[in-house]
Amino acid sequence: MYIGIGGTALKNTMKLEIEEAKIMIEAAVLKSKEIDVLETIAIVDDGGYLIALERMNGARITGPEIATSKAFTAAGHKRSTHLFNQEPTGPALPGNEAYGIQLMLPGKFAIFVGGFPIVVNGEVVGGIGISGGNGEQDTAVGTAALEALSQHLEKDGLNVLTGPDIKK
């Protein structure tokens, strides 16, 4: 919705907050335990700034950095991270338009599975990054977190994208 104030148009936006992040992390940890994998889960806002992070006991020490980078990339580029290198048209693949993009922000830009934008009513409000399992496990944990958010916001008439291949 646009509101005119003094001739200037402003846009109302939704903000992802700690309450929603906690719901997502709880669901992610539950799914991780169900599939027997130790994960790190990072939730960022629409600017890529960390809202919440949980590293399960015994999860890899590299998990926080990797999960945060996946969440940052997903939020910032409004797409699931694995879509960057998915053949044949992944933009980060050799010969494609964004080849080498991960080198632009060293240590912050991830182009492999485990990062998903958080899209509510068509608007990217943040990102979630999962690190610790293989691609299938990270995807299962990430989509479980998105599904939990979807169920939570459904009562307010809000729609959350929950599939693994999200691209806005």
C-alpha positions in Angstrom: 0.0 0.0 0.0 1.3 3.4 -0.9 0.5 6.5 1.2 1.0 10.0 0.0 2.6 12.3 2.5 3.5 15.8 1.4 3.7 14.6 -2.2 6.0 11.7 -1.2 5.0 8.1 -1.7 5.9 5.7 1.2 5.4 2.0 1.2 4.2 0.1 4.2 6.3 -3.0 4.8 6.3 -6.0 7.0 9.1 -6.7 9.4 10.3 -10.1 10.5 11.0 -10.0 14.2 12.4 -12.3 16.9 9.0 -13.9 17.7 8.7 -15.2 14.2 12.4 -16.2 14.1 12.0 -18.2 17.3 9.1 -20.1 15.7 11.2 -20.9 12.7 14.2 -22.0 14.8 12.1 -24.3 17.0 10.6 -26.0 13.9 14.1 -26.3 12.3 15.6 -27.9 15.4 12.6 -30.3 15.7 13.1 -31.4 12.1 16.8 -31.7 12.6 16.3 -34.0 15.5 13.7 -36.0 13.5 16.2 -36.6 10.7 19.1 -37.0 13.0 21.4 -34.2 11.8 23.1 -31.5 13.8 22.4 -28.1 12.2 23.0 -24.4 12.7 20.1 -22.2 11.8 20.4 -18.5 11.0 17.5 -16.0 10.5 18.2 -12.6 9.0 15.9 -9.6 8.2 15.4 -8.1 4.8 18.7 -6.2 5.0 20.6 -9.4 5.8 21.2 -8.6 9.4 21.1 -11.4 11.9 17.9 -11.7 14.0 18.5 -15.1 15.6 21.1 -18.0 15.4 21.0 -21.4 16.9 23.8 -23.9 16.7 22.7 -27.3 18.0 24.9 -29.0 20.6 27.6 -30.8 18.7 27.0 -29.1 15.4 30.1 -28.0 13.3 31.9 -24.9 14.5 31.8 -23.6 10.9 28.0 -23.7 10.9 27.3 -20.1 12.2 29.3 -18.4 9.5 28.0 -20.6 6.7 24.3 -20.5 7.8 24.5 -16.7 8.2 26.0 -16.3 4.7 23.3 -18.5 3.2 20.5 -16.5 4.9 22.2 -13.2 3.8 22.4 -14.3 0.2 18.8 -15.6 0.1 17.4 -12.4 1.6 19.6 -10.1 -0.5 19.1 -11.8 -3.8 15.5 -13.0 -3.2 16.2 -16.6 -4.2 17.1 -19.9 -2.8 20.9 -20.2 -2.8 21.0 -23.5 -4.7 19.4 -21.9 -7.7 22.6 -19.9 -8.3 24.4 -23.1 -9.4 21.6 -25.3 -10.6 22.2 -26.5 -14.2 21.8 -25.4 -16.9 20.8 -21.8 -16.2 22.1 -21.1 -12.7 23.4 -17.6 -13.0 26.6 -18.3 -11.1 27.7 -21.2 -13.3 30.6 -20.7 -15.7 29.6 -18.8 -18.8 26.4 -17.5 -17.2 25.6 -13.8 -16.3 26.6 -13.9 -12.6 29.6 -16.3 -12.8 31.9 -15.4 -9.9 29.3 -13.4 -8.0 30.3 -15.2 -4.8 33.6 -13.4 -5.0 32.0 -10.0 -4.7 31.3 -10.4 -1.0 33.9 -12.9 0.2 32.6 -14.9 3.1 29.1 -13.5 2.9 27.7 -14.8 -0.4 26.8 -18.5 -0.6 25.7 -20.2 -3.9 25.0 -23.7 -2.6 22.0 -25.4 -1.0 20.6 -24.3 2.4 19.6 -20.7 2.1 16.0 -19.6 1.5 14.3 -16.2 1.3 11.4 -15.7 3.6 8.6 -14.4 1.4 5.4 -13.2 3.0 2.5 -12.0 0.8 5.0 -11.7 -2.1 7.5 -9.5 -0.1 10.9 -10.7 1.0 11.1 -10.1 4.7 14.3 -12.0 5.4 16.2 -15.2 4.9 17.0 -18.5 6.6 20.2 -20.3 6.3 20.8 -23.9 7.4 24.2 -25.6 7.7 25.3 -28.9 9.0 23.7 -31.6 6.9 23.8 -32.6 3.3 21.7 -30.7 0.7 18.7 -32.8 1.2 18.8 -32.5 5.0 19.4 -28.7 4.9 16.5 -28.3 2.5 14.2 -30.4 4.7 15.1 -28.4 7.8 14.7 -25.0 6.0 11.3 -25.9 4.5 10.1 -27.2 7.9 10.9 -23.8 9.3 9.1 -22.0 6.5 6.1 -24.2 6.9 6.0 -23.4 10.7 6.0 -19.7 9.9 3.3 -20.2 7.3 1.1 -22.0 9.8 1.7 -19.2 12.4 0.9 -16.4 10.0 -2.0 -18.1 8.3 -4.4 -16.9 11.1 -3.5 -13.3 10.1 -4.4 -14.0 6.5 -0.7 -13.9 5.4 0.8 -16.3 2.9 4.4 -17.6 3.2 6.2 -19.4 0.4 7.4 -22.8 1.6 8.9 -24.7 -1.3 12.6 -25.1 -1.7 12.9 -23.4 -5.1 12.0 -19.8 -4.2 12.8 -17.0 -6.6 11.3 -13.6 -6.4 
